[in-house]
Amino acid sequence: MAAVRRRSAVGRLVAVLVVVWLIIGMIAAGQRHYFRGSKKPTCAHVSTTVITVIAGPLNYLGANPKVNCKVPEPST
């Protein structure tokens, strides 16, 4: 029974840490104005925003993730 409680407590701790990590990433993306944008976001803009959020606190240690996307154009 104690092992189940311990596993449950560890699971809650991990969940809280992940949520805090992502919130810090969202703050970093907001400070870089990634949530403001044109009406039609590009692949590179969306990808850079997502990677910045996932990088979380690493943004404050110097990480500045950027993504370049090249989406194939349909032939005419």
Order of alpha helices (4+ residues) and beta strands (2+ residues): alpha-alpha
